[in-house]
């Protein structure tokens, strides 16, 4: 990796500021000043900037308990983005693997590993997402078979993929879907004449929302959790 790129990826400096630091002689490799921005950095080298040791951030994997009123996009001026809740280096390099609506709470996965998040978001991977759904009208037992067969959404060709509906009470159910169409859960219940009044995502693939996380809190995934997604476990 070029030295100027190494500096950018391990600090908050832009490429131009990194080059200026190099020209000022503030960067050392194994104790020797290096001013060449194209200098090749290898893993065994010790790089410092103004006396402070630099190291690459590396790939990161997080889960967050998303609260209501927070969005999963940076393109909205009205609502706060989930990434703004992270006290972390370079949050702008992270992306959300499977977004939730502003009024939906629960498990959000955040990473800077595109291949890993592809395991979650690609329709071909059929990664299940489980939601706890509260509806306005009583749930009919017949919905279990109807959701298992697939539901015709307004404006869509064909049925949704088979979904698992587990009725918990007259107005609450667990729903596991294997895809992520726009507002899918709300539209599925709307297609059968009901209205979602509360929606909370409990699990994505093999990952369950950590019960110790309060709304707005987050933690890094364990190596085992990261690998479970990578292997497509459920």
Secondary structure, DSSP 4 states (H G I P E B T S, - for coil): -BHHHHHHHHSS--HHHHHHHHHTT-EEETTEE---TTPBP-TT--EEETTEE-------EEEEEEPTTEES-SS-SSSEEGGGG--STTGGG-EESS---TT-EEEEEEES-HHHHHHHH-GGG---EEEEEEESSPPPTHHHHHHHH--B-TT-SSBPPP-EEEEEETTEEEEEESS--TTHHHHHHHHTT--EEEEEEEEETTEEPPTTPPTT-EEEPPHHHHHHHHTT--
